Amino acid sequence: MPHNSFCVHLSGSWPRSRVQIEYQPAEYILPGEFSRRTVEFWEQLIAGGRRHLFNGALCRLENFREHGGILQLTLSRTCYRDLLFSNAHTQELVASLGETGPVRALGISAIIETADGYLPFIRRSEHVGEAPGGLDVIGGHVHPDEHARRGVPDVFFAIQDEMQTEADIAADLLGDFICCGLAENRLHRKPELAFFVPLPLTLPELRQLSQNAREGDEYTELLAVRADKADLQKFILEHYSSITPAKHGCLQLYMRLQGW
């Protein structure tokens, strides 16, 4: 089911050993007048009552390719402040700087399948910086320092951390899981790396666990759809406009993984 707010760049099944990261620690700075406007935009958000915002470091996706069964990602640095400015001014940045002008912060998403055959998803809180109120999957961003291993960002550790903070899913509950593809939010030129995570918990057990999550305030509901082709397609049709571009991409990647 095509959706003009997203595209799928790559789909597949890559375990941790088949994902390679090239890290360039230089930070992408928006050039010229955009840099000054970024600071003003952030200050206006804070002055407008968005005091919960924190300008943390993020990874920027510079390049990607699949070669010889290896998913290769080239990452540099950006920040949350610049991401929000970029999201609000994407078309202007593309018109002035080209397709690589937006900050392209790398998002990460977990397509979780519970032991009783459900795909959980969340309704995002109204106070979050991206897609407030939208239907999404659990996820976040790759942080170049917090998620580093031996000086290089580790995307698998990053999604483990997001599942821990948003749903209180401890790493020792997770077996081997895979990266299943790379999609992009075309509205904001924002890439999204998706992971398929089989979980040895039922949906009621996950809901109980998530009540203790450290960042559980980032969403208002933990919902679910059966991991069934017909049920999933029906869900997409019924909630089409509420689903975030990132979740649309993730659902398409899940269906490709299942051969649907």
N, C-alpha and C positions, 0 to 999 in steps of 0.2 A: 504494500500500500504506500504509494509515494507521498511524500510530505515535503513541500517546498521550503520548510524551515530547517531541514537537515539533509545531509548526504552521508553515505557510507564510503569511506576511503578504502578500508581493508577489512576483510573478515577471515577468520581462521580459528586455529586452536593452538595457542602458544603457551607451553608451561614456562615457569620461571627461567629454566635453563635455555630457552629459545628466544628470550627477549634481551636485547643488548642496548645499553644506554651510552651514548657519547655525550659527555657533559662539558659545556663551555660556560664557566662561571661568570662571564661578563653579563651585565644587566642591560636589557633593552630599555632605552630611554626614548620616549616620544620626542621627536625633534622640534626645535624652534618654539613657536608660539603655543604649540600643543602642550609642551611641558609646563609652561606657566598656567595654562588653562586647567590642566589636570589638578594642580595644587588648589586653585580657586574652587573647582568643582567639589573636591573632597571637603574643603572647609565649609562650603555651603551645605553639604550633607550633614556634617557634624552640627552646624548651627541650626539646622532644621529639625534637630531632635534625634538624629541617627547616631547617638553617642555609643551604642554598642559596637559600632564598626571598629575593626582593628586592621591596620595596614601591614599585614604579614607578607613575607616573601613567598612567591609562587614560581613554578617552573613554566617557561615558555617553550612551546614546541616550534623548533626551527625547521626540522625536516623529518621525514619518515620514509621507510621503504621496507618491503619484504624481499629478502634475498636468500636463496638456498634454504628455505624453511626457517629463517631467522627474522624476527621482527626487530628492525633497527630504528631507534628513536634518537634524534639529536635535540638536546634540551639546553636552554640558557636560563636566565632569570628575568622575572618581572615582579610586580607586586599587586596587591589587592586594590589599592587606590587607583592604579593605572588601569586595572581590569574594569572597574566600574565606569571610569571615564570612557574607556574604549567601547564598552557595551552601549553607552548612551550616545556615542558619536561615531558608530561604526561606518555608516555610509560616507560621512565627511572624511574620515581617515582613509577609506578605500579610494575615494575620489582624488584625494591629495597625494597619498603615499603608495597606492597600489594595494594588492591583496595581502601583502605582508605588513602593511601599516598597522592594523590592529594588534593588540599585545599578544593574542593567541595563547593565553594561559591554559595549561593542560588540565582539563577536568578528568576525574576518574569516577566510574560508576560500577556498582556491584549488582549484577543480576542474580539474585539469590533464589534458589529453589529449595523449599522446605522438605522435610522428610515425608510429609503427608501430601506433597504435590501441589504447593501453592507458590506463586511468585509475589512476594510482598512489595508494596510500594508505599510511598508517603505523600501526604499533602503538606507542602511547604508552608511554614509560618509566614504571616504577613510582614514580619519585621526583617526577614533575610534580605541580603543585598541582590540576589539573583532570583528571578522567577517566583516572586512571592505569591502564595496561594496555589501554585501549580502542582500537578501530580508528577511525581518524580520517583527515582529509585535512590537507595542509600548511596552516598558518595560524597565527593568534595574535590580537593585539589592536591597536587603533589607539591609539597613544601621542600625546597632544595636543601635546607639545613636539618629540619626535624626528621625528614624521611631519608636522610643520607646513610649509606653504608660504604665505608672506606672512601668517603669523600664524593660519592656519586649517588644521586637520587635513585631510590629503589621503589619502583612503581607498585610492586607487589606488597612491600611493607606499607606503602602509603594507603592502599585500599584496605589492608588489615586494620590500620589505625583508624580509618574512617568508620569501619564497621564496629570497632570497639567503642568509639566516642559517640556514635549516633544510635547504636542499638545494643551496646554492651555485649557484643559478640567477641569473646576472648579468642586469641590466636590459637590456643590449644584445642578449640572446638572445630577448627578448620583442618581438613585434610588437604590434599593437593587440589588446587584450582587453577584455572587457565585464564589468560587474556584471550578474548574472543573477537576483538576487532577495534577499529578506530573510526569513529563517526565525527561529524562536525555540525555544530549549530551555525547554519548559514546566515542567520540574522545578525550574529555577532562575530562571525569568523572564529568561533571558539571550538577547538578540538576536544573530543571526549574519548578517553580510553576505557573500554568496557571489559569487565571480568565476569565469567560465569562461575558461581560459587554454590555447589551443593552443600546444604546445611543439615547436619544430623539432629535437627530440632523440628518439632511440629510448629505450625503457625501459632497455636495458643501458647506454646512454650516460648516462642520468639517474642510474642506480645508481652508476656510476663517479664521476660528478661529486659526488654527495651524500656520498661518503666524506670529502670535505674541508670539509664544512659546519661553520660555527662553532658552531651549536647542534644538531649532529647527535645529541648525547646525549639530546635530548628524546624520541627514539624508538628502539626496538630493532630494528625491521625496516622496510624499504621494500618493500611488496607491490604487487600490481596485479590488476586485473580487466579483461577485454576490454571495450572501449567498444561493447557489443552489448546490445540489449534483453534477450534471453533470458539471456545470461551475467550481466548485472547483476541481474536479478530473482532468479536462482538464488543469486548471492552474498549478496543481502540476506536471503533465507530461511535460508541456511545459517549466517550469522553475525549474525542478528538482534539477539541480546542483547548481543553484543560491540561493536556499532557505536554510537558516541557519538550523542546526540541531534543535535549539530551536523552530523555526517556524514549522518545520516538525512535531515535537511533539505536538505543540499547535493545528495544523490543524487536526491531528489524534484525539486529545481530543475533539475538536469541533464536528467532525463527529460522534464520539461515543455519545456525548451529544444529537445530533440530531437523533440518532438511524439509522445512515447511515452505 
